Amino acid sequence: MLSVYQRTPAKDFAGTSNKGKRFNCAPSFIFHLNDKSKVDQIKINWNHVDFIKQLNAYF
């Protein structure tokens, strides 16, 4: 399943100052299940370089 998030941060985030810019992000989620079939770990990956470029855009 693909999820795409489109947001405008309300404050400074991830080392960037808030410039009111929107970002689009399509993270991948990896769930690990324990021997009782319960989620015991979640890993999230995204293209952080692209994310920062979008937040620092000057246009």
Secondary structure, DSSP 8 states (H G I E B T S, - for coil): ----EEE--SS-BTTB---S--EEE--EEEEEE-TTS-EEEEEEE--HHHHHHHHT---
